[in-house]
Amino acid sequence: MRDDNRRRSPVEAEADGLIEGRNAVIEALRAGTPIDKIYIARGETDATLGHIASTARGKGVVVTEADRRKLDGMSRTKSHQGVIAVSAVREYASVEDILAAAREKGEPPLIVVCDELSDPHNLGAVIRTAECAGAHGVIIPKRRSAGLTAIVAKTSAGAVSYLPVARVANLTSLLKELKEQGLWVFGTAADGGTSLYQADLKGPTVLVIGSEGDGMGRLVREQCDFLVSIPMKGKLNSLNASAAAAVVLYEAVRQRR
C-alpha cells in the first residue's frame, strides 16, 4: 500500500497539473504555459515571489495568497518554496470565440454561465453535458471558481478539448453586454417564477447555473431576464448544480429540435 505522506516526484506533481518551486513557475510563465492560478505564501516579502506575482498578474493570471499550511497540503514534491502554480489544460477562449462558434453553425447561441462553481467535479460535469448538448461554450468567473485544471478535464471526459471555455473578470458586466447583443438570460433558481417547461429557450440563450451552496449571487441574479425553476416532485427541493445544468440544457435541446 502506498504511503500518501511520502515525498512525491515532480512527475506525479506534473500529472496533477501542479508546477512547484520558484524557478519552475518562472520558467512556466516565461514559456507561456497556460496557468489557471498561482498560490503564493501569505506574508512573504521575498523579491523573487514579488516578481512572480507581478509577472503573472501582467499576463492576466489569477494570483492568490495562501497560508503555508495550504501550500504544504497541496504540494506533491514537498519543496514548493512558497509558490505553486496550477496549470490549465488548455488556453481559455474569449467570449467572442463562443459567439463566433454559434455563428459558424448558423445556430442561435446557447451559452452556459457558471456563477462561482467552486467544485471542479461539478464544473467538469457541466462542461461535459454542455458539449454533449451542443452548447456553444461555457463562461466562468476569474475568481471564486474552479478553472480548467486536470481534475476538471478528467471529469469532463475530454469535453474541454472540444468546447470553448471563457473566463471573465466580471459576470455582471458580461451579462449586460450579452443582453445588449440580443441574448436572453435565464437564471436557475429554486424560487424562480417561470417553470422550466414554460421558458422559451429556442432563441439566443444564456443559462446561468449558480454555485453549489448559495446559488446565484445577487448582482448576477438581477441581470437575469427570467428566473427558471425545475419542477420538483420529491421531498427535496433542489438538484446538484451539474444535474440542474443537464436538465435545463436538454430542455433547450428538446425545444430546438
N, C-alpha and C positions, 0 to 999 in steps of 0.2 A: 504493500500500500504506500502511495506517495506521501511524503511529509510536506504539507502545504506551507510549513514555516521555513522550509529550506530556501536557500538563495536561488532564485530562478535565473535562467540565462537570458542574455539580450535577445536571443532568437525567440524565446517564449514571450518576452515583452513586446517585440515587434508584431507577433501574431495577435496580441491583444490590442494592437493599434497604439501602443504607448511608445513615446520617444523620451528617454530619460537621460538627465545629465546636461550640463551647460553646453559642452561642445557639440553634442548630438543635436540639441534643439537649435543652436545657432546654425549648424550646417543644414538642418531641415528648412529653416527659414531662408537661408541663402539659396538653397536649391529649388525653392518654390514648391516644396512638398505641401499638398493640401492639408491644412491643420484645422481641426474643429475648435479646439480650445487649448489654452495654456494655463496651467496652475503654477503659481509661484508662492513660495513660503511667505506667510504673513510676517511683516515686521522686518524683513531683510532689507538692508540698505546697501548691499553689495553692488558695485558698479556694473559687474557683468550681468547680474539679474536685471538691473535697471535698463541696460542696453537691450536685453532680450525683450523686455516688456514694451519698450518704445518702438523697437523694430516690428514686433508683432502687431501692435496697435496701428502702426503705419500701413500695414498690409491688410487691415480690416479683421484681424484675428481677435477673438474674444480672449481677454486676459483676466484671470480671477485669482485673488489672493486666497490661500488656504492654509489652515493650521498644518504644522509639520506632521502631526499625527495622521491627518488625512492623506498627506503625501506618502507617508510610510505605509499606510494601508493600501494605497493604490499601487505602489512600486512593486515591480516583479524582479528587478535586479538588486534592490536594496542599496542602490548607490545613486539616488536621484539628484543629489547636490542642490536640493531646494527648488528644482523645476522639473515638471513633467508636462509634455505636450501630448495631446490625444489627436492622432491623425484622422483625417476624414478619408473615407474610402474612395471618394471622388470629389471633384470640384463642384461647388454649388452652382446651380443655374441662376439666371436672372428671371424676374417676373415676366419680362418681355419674351424670354425664351419660351415660357409656358404659353403665353398668349399666341405666340407665333406657331407653336405646335398645333393649337386648335385651328388657326387659320389654314395651315398647310393641309389639314384633314378636311377642311370645309365644314367644320362642326362648331356649334355654339360652345364656348368654353365651359368646362366642368373642372373646377379647381377646389381642392381641399385645403383649408387653412387650419392648422393645429395651434390652438392658443395655450402655450406653456405646457405642452405634453412632455413631462419630465421622464417618464418611464421609457427606456429605449426599446423594450419589447413591445409596448403599445405603439410607439411611433413606427417601428418596423412592420408591425401587423397592418397599420393604416396604409403605409406605402404599398405593401403587397396587395391589399384589397383595391386600392385606388388604381394600381396598374392593371389588375385583372378586370376592373370595371370599365376601363377605357378612359379614366380621368386624364386630364392633360398635364397635371402637375400638382405638387404639394408645396405649401409655403409654411415655414416655421419662423418664430422669432429668434433673434440672435442670443438673447439671454433667457434664463429660466426655462430652457427647453433641451431635450435630448437633441443630438446632432447626428450627422452621417458617420457614426462610428462603426467599428467592426461588429458590435453586438446588433446594432440596428440593421446593418447589411445582412447579417446571418438570419435574423428574424424575418426580414423581408423576402427571404428565399431568392435573393438575387434581383428583386424588383428595382433596387436602387440603380442598377446598371441600365435600366430602360426608361424609368420615369424621372423627369426633371424635378429636382427639389431645390427651391429657392429659400434664402434666409434673409430676413429684413430686420432693420433696427426697430421699426415701429409698426405694429399690426394695425393700429387705429388709422394712421395716415395711409397705409396701404389700402385698407378697405374703402376709405374715402375716394382714393384715386380710381379704384376698380369700379366703384359706383358711378363715378363721373364718366367712365368709359362704357357705361351701359350694362354692367353686370349687376345681378340681383344677389343680395347677401342673405343667406338662410343660416341662422344660428340654431344649434340643437340645444334644447333646454327642457327639463322635466316639466316646467311650468309654462311652456310655450303655448301661445294662444291659437296656433294653427296646427291641426293634426297633420302628420306626415303625408297622409293619403289625400289631403286637400291641397297640399302645396304643389305649385306648378314648377317643376324642375326641368322643363323642356328647353327653356331659353338659356342665355348666358348666366351661369350659376356659380356662386361661391358657397361652399358648405363649410361652416365653422364648427370645429369639434373642440369642446372645452377641456380643461385639464382634468386629471383623474379625481382630484379631491373637490375642487371648488367650482368646476365648470368654467364658463367664460368669464373673463374679467369685466368689470363694469363698463369701461370705455369701449371695449370690443363689442359687448352686448348692445350698447347704444348705437353702434353703426349697422346693426342687422336690420334689414328691411322686414324680415319675418322671424319670429321665434317659433321653431318647429318642435313638436313633441312626438315621441314614438309611443303609440298605444301600448299600455301595459295591462295585462290581464291577470298576472300573478300577484303574489303578496309583496314582492319587491317593486320599487318604483324607479329603478334606474339600471342601465346597462354599463358594462365596461366601455371605456372610450373607443377602443378599436372595434368592439362589437356594434356600438351605436353607429360608427362610421360606415361599417359594412351594410347595415340595414338601410341607412339613408342613401348611400351610393347606389345600391341595387334597386331602390325605388326610382332613382333618377334613370338608371339603365332601362327599367321597365317602361317608364314614360317616354323615353327617347326612341324606343323601337319603332 
